[in-house]
Amino acid sequence: MTKVKMLLVSMLVALVSMSASAQTQGKKQETVQFKTSAVCDMCKKTLEKAMAYEKGVKSSSLDVDSKVLTVVFDSRKTSVDNVRKAVTETGYDADGKPADERAYNRLDDCCKKGAH
């Protein structure tokens, strides 16, 4: 009876590890960082909220002091260029690519370049 139990436990462990391995292999998670024109905590809130609505984006975080936005995304659903475009369409520069002018004009005054 103990041999049967050990065999069942071994099979269960093998099955669980194979399942975990398959799930890990299917994910294509990438991280990208952009130097932005963000200047304040309001910018942080605006950018992080906008990124949350982007298809494939898992998380984002803006370091206000360095103006660097870090974005984790699923490369099967979006690309670095799409994420960069989303940043510029929110009204902020991204790695030298200028912000969309209409989006920039809609930003709060405290979020505009030179405001601080």
C-alpha positions as a printed Julia matrix, in Angstrom:
116×3 Matrix{Float64}:
  0.0    0.0     0.0
  2.83   2.45    0.75
  4.35   1.91   -2.69
  1.06   2.9    -4.31
  0.83   6.04   -2.17
  4.42   7.0    -3.0
  3.75   6.45   -6.69
  0.63   8.65   -6.52
  2.48  11.38   -4.64
  5.34  11.25   -7.17
  2.91  11.51  -10.06
  1.11  14.43   -8.41
  4.37  16.31   -7.82
  5.43  15.74  -11.44
  2.05  16.95  -12.71
  2.13  20.11  -10.6
  5.69  20.98  -11.67
  4.85  20.44  -15.34
  1.81  22.7   -15.0
  3.84  25.45  -13.34
  6.51  25.16  -16.02
  3.96  25.45  -18.83
  2.45  28.58  -17.29
  5.86  30.24  -16.93
  6.86  29.46  -20.53
  3.68  31.04  -21.92
  4.34  34.44  -20.37
  6.39  36.97  -22.32
  6.88  39.69  -19.75
  9.2   42.59  -20.55
 10.22  45.73  -18.69
 11.01  49.04  -20.33
 12.06  52.41  -18.92
 11.42  55.82  -20.46
 12.84  59.2   -19.49
  9.76  61.41  -19.36
  8.94  65.09  -19.0
  6.92  64.39  -15.83
  7.57  66.86  -13.01
  5.28  66.18  -10.05
  3.13  63.72   -8.12
  0.12  64.65  -10.27
  2.14  63.53  -13.31
  2.86  60.26  -11.52
 -0.84  59.67  -10.91
 -1.78  60.63  -14.47
  0.84  58.45  -16.16
  0.34  55.4   -13.96
 -3.43  55.59  -14.44
 -3.06  55.91  -18.21
 -0.7   52.92  -18.33
 -3.19  50.83  -16.34
 -5.66  51.18  -19.23
 -3.14  50.14  -21.89
 -3.61  46.66  -23.32
 -0.85  44.31  -22.17
  0.57  46.6   -19.48
  0.93  44.73  -16.19
  2.3   47.55  -14.02
  3.96  50.94  -14.17
  5.78  53.19  -11.78
  7.09  56.72  -12.22
 10.05  57.88  -10.17
  9.31  61.61  -10.01
 12.84  62.62   -8.99
 14.55  60.93  -11.95
 11.51  61.3   -14.26
 11.89  57.64  -15.25
  8.76  55.61  -15.96
  9.17  51.85  -15.6
  6.55  49.73  -17.38
  6.12  45.95  -17.19
  4.13  44.56  -20.11
  3.18  41.38  -21.97
  5.04  41.46  -25.28
  2.42  39.18  -26.84
 -0.17  41.93  -26.4
  1.79  45.15  -26.96
  5.25  46.48  -27.81
  7.77  49.02  -26.56
  6.69  51.39  -29.35
  3.03  51.1   -28.36
  3.84  51.81  -24.72
  5.99  54.82  -25.72
  3.14  56.07  -27.91
  0.73  55.74  -24.97
  3.06  57.91  -22.86
  3.21  60.63  -25.52
 -0.55  60.45  -26.04
 -0.97  61.09  -22.32
  0.88  64.4   -22.77
  4.45  63.53  -21.76
  7.7   63.2   -23.68
  9.14  59.68  -23.77
 12.86  59.21  -24.45
 13.05  62.33  -26.57
  9.85  61.6   -28.5
  7.72  64.7   -27.93
  4.35  64.63  -26.24
  1.18  64.84  -28.29
  0.46  68.58  -28.34
 -3.28  68.3   -27.68
 -2.73  65.92  -24.77
  0.01  68.16  -23.37
 -2.29  71.18  -23.5
 -4.9   69.29  -21.45
 -2.44  68.59  -18.6
 -2.78  70.52  -15.34
 -0.52  73.58  -15.2
  1.66  71.96  -12.53
  2.45  69.12  -14.99
  3.78  71.3   -17.76
  7.48  71.6   -18.54
  9.18  74.31  -16.57
  6.39  74.45  -13.98
  8.79  73.41  -11.22
